[in-house]
Amino acid sequence: MAGSEAAWQAAQAGVPVVLHEMRPAIGTFAHRTGSLAEMVCSNSFRSDDDERNAVGLLHWEMGAANGLIMEMARAHRLPAGGALAVDRDPFAEAVTARIKEHPLITVTAGEITELPRDGQWIIATGPLTSGALAESIRAETGADSLAFFDAIAPIVYAESIDMSVAWLQSRYDKGETEAERTAYINCPMTKPQYEAFIDALLAADKTEFHAGETAGYFDGCLPIEVMAERGRETLRHGPMKPVGLTNAHKPEEKAYAVVQLRRDNKLGTLYNIVGFQTKMKYGAQTAVFKMIPGLENASFARLGGIHRNTFIHSPSLLDAQMRLKSRPNIRFAGQVTGVEGYVESAAMGLLAGRMAAAEIKGETLPPPPPETAMGALVTHITGGAEAKTFQPMNVNFGLFPPIDAKGGRRGRKDRYKAYTDRAKDAFTQWLAAQ
């Protein structure tokens, strides 16, 4: 995401770009193709509400800046209520085609194994930075790269879901069209079913870590087993919450918990189990997930998995221009900087590409104001975060300078609207000044 967006932005500014991609010659456990911007964890860009949601605001800013990733996401969106879900393969193929068609971009296959000494570079290797390059980064920075463990949710074939038990409905019937209001399949659980599910989840065989490894999970992508270990009701108040949903088969009965599946492709043949990232072994996954009402005969297009994500200690290593302080010819962008999520990663690529292009042209592009979503993120990773406790972070209003209540208290919705109004004004001015 970040590398593709960085290349696009620099090229659109008139700067020739060489984009190095090691896939498909050198693969990863998570990727299936050699396409750029391949989505591997989820198919969702999360909320598209640009008036009261921080990630929706980031969508708006990227669109205003003519971002390729956001343009292609909207061109290949799927019904998902208020979320921006994407038909993942056509999306990646479209990004790849646009990049390769650009007259100023050359895509070169092969792995970069060490930090280059000459020229202007952007390292946007994502969470699965290759071992050789990670060692080069460690050697340069004099410190171990930080790491956390990330988990992937399973994907189910729609035809194998029992729709006499499950039903189609977005939470609170959110969405303007019927397709958006029915973008989710819901599987209800009674209290005994939920309790049995939690027992099986806690007892299931799970992936063991190698000697010396500790699991520093990102809170926004916790395995369901880890959530369950925090308390038996945790899942029921998290991804399995039943609020805003009415069982179409038994409208008079209130489910104790609900498992939601979100459409994963345009054909509607694949659904991913929302929030069900897991570190269970494959055999255990099929046994436990088939305990979910409606999924007793489920067939899985992909089971869940867990992997190590690498990111650098950006607050101590990067300057305000996203450059490595010890090697200012190198910028970092994307998830390797410690932002979390497809949208946040692409946004940091957008900034890095524009900043690098400006520097090559003898100019300096200041970061967006911290009142904007992009500005709040880049400020966080380049010095705003507490260095000692730095961890991957999604965009959120807690990263923004507080809103002045002007003598009175605001409700949450009004306060969030004030954040987005202020951000849009500031971002528009930032773009106009370039």
N, C-alpha and C positions, 0 to 999 in steps of 0.2 A: 504493500500500500504506500508506504512512505517513499520508497525508491522510485516508484512509478510517478508519483505526484511531484517529487522533487525534479525528476528529469523533465517532465512536462512543463513545469513552471519556468525552469531555466531556459528551455528551448523556446517557449513562448516569448521570453524576454530577448530572444535573438542570440542566445549563447549556444554554441555547439556542445552536445553532450554525448558521452559514451556511457551506456548503462551496462554494467557487468552483472550477469545472472548465472549462478552456478548450476541451476536446474535446467534441463533434466539430466545433464551429465552426472551431477552429484545431487542425489535426492535427500529428503529427510523422511522421518517416519510419518509425518503428518501430511505432507504434500502428495498429490496423486498425479499432477500434470507438470508441464514446463511452463504453463501460462503465468504471466505476471499478475500480481494482485489476486492470487488464488486464496479463497476464503476457506479456512480449515477448521475453525472452532465453532462458529455459528454462522447463520446467514443473515443476521440482523445487525443493522446500524443503530438499533435502539430507538428511542422516542424521536418523532419528527416534529414535535411541538416546539416551534421557535419562539413562542411567547412566554412560556412558563417552565421551560426545561433547558438545562445547560447544554446537553448534547444536541438537542434540537436547534439551539442557537448556534452551535458549532456547524451544524449542517448549513444553516443560513449563511454564515460567514464564508464557508468554503464555496458555496454557490456564488456569492457576491464576488469572490476572488477568481471566478472561472476555474474552479478546481475540476480536474478530470475525473477523479474518483467519485465525487458527488454527482457529476453529470451522468456518468455511466450507471451509478447506483439508481438514480431516478429513472433512467431509461430501461432498467431491468428490474424494477420493483415488483414485489408480490403483495397481495392483500395481507395485511397484518394489523388491522385496527389502527391504532395511533403510532405504530412502529414503522420504521423503514426497513423492511425485509427485502432481500435481494435474491434473484435467481442466480445462484453462485457461479455456475459454469459459463453461461452466456455473458455474465458480467465480466469475469476474468478474461474471457476471449475477446470481448470488446475493448477492454483496457489495453490488452496486448496488441490488438490490431491498430489502435490509434497511436500507440507509442511507436510501433514499427513503421507506420506510414509517415511519421513526422520527418520532414526533410533535414532537421538539425539533430536528430537522435539516431545513434548507432547502437544496436544491441549486440553485445559480445558475450558469447558463452564461455564459461570457465570460472573457477574459484579464485578469489583474491585471498591470499594466505597471510599477508602481512600489511601493516599500515604503510601506504606509499609515502615516499620522501618528497617527491616533486609533484607540482600541479595542484589544482583545487579539487578536493574530493569530498563526497558526502557518503558516510557509512550508514546505510539504512538496512542492516542485516536482519532486523526483526528479532523475535524471541529465540530463534534457533540459529544463532551465530555459530559458524563452523568452529571446530576445535582449534584449528591452526590460527585463524584470525583472532579468536578469543585469547589465545596465548600471546599473540603480538600486542593486543591491547593491554594485557596484564603487564607485559614487559615494559611498555611505554609509560603506563600510569603508575607503576610501582605498587599497585594494590590489586588484590583479587577482585574479579568481577563479582558483583552481587548476583544472586540467583533466587528464584522462587519456583515452585512447581505449579504448573497449569494443567487443567483437566479439560477433556473434550466430552461433550454429551453424545449419546447414541442417536441414530437416525432409524426410523421405522418405515417400512413400506405401508402406505395408506390402505391398500387392499387387505392387509392382514389385521386391521383394527376392527373390532366388533362394534359396529355402529348401532346395534340394538341396545348396547350398554352406554357407549360414549355418545356425545352430541357435539354439534358445531356451534360455537359462540365465542365471541371476544368478550373479555371481562367488561362489565357494564355496557355491553353492546357497543363498544367504542368503534368508530369508523363511519364514514359518510355513505359508503356503498354496502350492498348486501355482501359482496365478496370480502370486504374489510371486516364486516361484523361477524363473519363466519370463517375467519382465518385460522382459528384455533380449534382443535379437537380436545374435548374435556372428558376425563375419566374419573368418576366419583368414587369415593371411599367412605364406608361406614367407619365408626370408631374401632370396632374389632378388626376390620381389614387394615386400617392404618396402623394399629398396634402390632399386628402380625408382620406388616411390611417393615416397620422400624426394627423389630427383633431380627428379621432376616437380614436387613441391611447391616446392622451392627455385627452380626455373626459371620458375614460373608468373607471369603478369601479375598485379600486385597494385595495390590502390588507393594512389594517391599522395596525400601530404598537401599542403595549401596552403602557399604561401610563408610562412615564419615559424613554422609549426607543427612541434612536435616530439612524438614519441609517447612519453608516459609511461604505459605500460600498467600496469594492475592485475595483479599476478602470478597471482591466482586466475582470471583470464579472459584469458590470453594467446592470441593467434592461433596456430594450429598452425604457421604458417610461422616465427613468431618463436621458438617452441620448437625447431623443426628447425634453425634457424640457430645455436642454442646447442650443437649437437652431434648427430650422426646417430643416436645411441642415445637421445636425450632422450625422444622420443615413445614409444619401446618401454618406457621405464621410467615413463611418465606415462599418458596416456589410452589408449595402445595396449598396455599391459602384458598379457601372456598368462596371468599367474598366476591360480589358482583357477578355471580354465575347462578343460573337456574337450570336444573336438570330438565331437559325437554321431554324426557320419558316419564319422569315423576316430579312434576313441578311443585307438588305439595311437600316433598321431602327435601330437607336441607342436608347437603353432603357434609361430612365431618372434615374431609380434605378432598382436594381435586388435583389430579395430575394434568397439566396442559401440554399439548403437542402443537408446535407451530409449523405451518406450511414451509417446506424447505426448497421447493422448486415450483416453476410456473405451471407445470402439468398437474400439480397437486398429488403426485404419486409418492412423495417423500415428506415425512414430518419428523422434526427433531423434538426430543423431550425437553421442555423448557426448564432450565436450571438444574438438569440432571447430569452435570459433569461428575465423573466418577473415576476412582482408582481401583474399583473391583476388577478381579480377573475375569476373563471373558466368560468362562463357564458359569461363574457366580452371577454375572450380569444378566444372562438370559434367564436364569432361574428366578432371580429376585424381581426383575422387571415384568416377568410374566405373571407375577402375583397382582399386578395392577388390573383392576376390573376393565375389561375391554381389550387388554393386551395379552390375554391368556394364550392366544395363538399367533402372537406377533412375530413377524420376520424382520430381521435387522439388516439394513443396508450398510450400516457401520456401527460397531460397538464403541463404547467410550474408551478413553485412554488418558494417560497422564505423562507429562514430559517436563523436562527442566527448561525453564526460560532464563535467558541471560540478559542482564541489563547493567549499564555502567552507573557509577556514582556521580550522576550528572551535576548536582549542586557544587561539588568540589572540583570537577574536571572541566566543565564547559563555561565559556564566557557568555555574555548576553547575546552574541551573534551565533551561538550554538557551536562555536569552534572549540576544539581541544586546546586548552591553555598552553600545553607544552608543545603542541604542533598545530599552529593556527591555520595551516593549509588544509586541515581536516575538520569537517563538521560531522556531527552525528544527528540522526533524525529517526523518528519512529519509535517503536516499542523498546528498542535497545536503550533509549534515553530514560526510560522509566515512566512513560505515559502508558496507559492501558486502554486497549480497545482499537478496533479498526479505524474509527473516525478520528480519534485523537492521534493515532500514528500517522494517518494520511495528512492531518493538519500540520503536524510538525515537519513532514516532508515538504508540504507547500511552502512553509516559512523558510526552511533550509535552502530550497531551490531558488527562491526569490532573493534571499540574502547572498548566496554564492554568486548568482548572476550579477547582482548589483556590485559586488566587490570586484569581479572580473572586469566590469565596465568602469572601474575607478570611482564608484559611488558607495555610499553606506546607507543601507535600508534599516531604519530603526525598528525594533520589535513593535508589534501592535500594542496599543495601550492596555494596561492590566485590567481595565474595565471590560475588555472584550474576552470572549471565550478563548480565542487563540492566545491572546496576550496573557491571560491568567495561567494557561498551561505552560507557556514558555518561561514565564516568570517563576513558576513553581520549580521547574526542573533546572533552571540556571541560577538559583540562589534563593528563591522564596521558601523552599522546603527546609525543614530542620534536617541538617546534614546527618546527624547521628542516627536518626530514625527514618531516613529516606526509604520509601517503598513505592511501588508502582501505583499510579493514581489515575482514575477516570476524571474527566472534567466534571466539576460540580460548583455550585454557587459559593461553597465555602472557600474556594480559591480566589474569589473576586473581592475587591475592596468593598467594605460594607456600604449599604445604601443609607443615606441620611433620611431618617423618618420624619424630619421637619416638624417636630413637636408632637407627633402622634404615632401610635403604633399601627403598623400595617398588618393585614392578614397575609398568610403565606402566599396565596395566589397573587395578591396585589404586589407583594414584595418581589416575587419572581418576575412579574411583568415589568416592574421598574428596572430590575437588573437587565432584562433583555432590551428594553427601550434604550437605556443608557448605552448598552454595548453596541447596538446597531448604529446609533449616532456616531460613536467613537470609531467603529470599524469603517464606516463610510468615509469619515474624514481621513483616516489613515490611508485608505485606498486612493482617495483623491489627491493626496500629497505626493504620490509616487510618479 
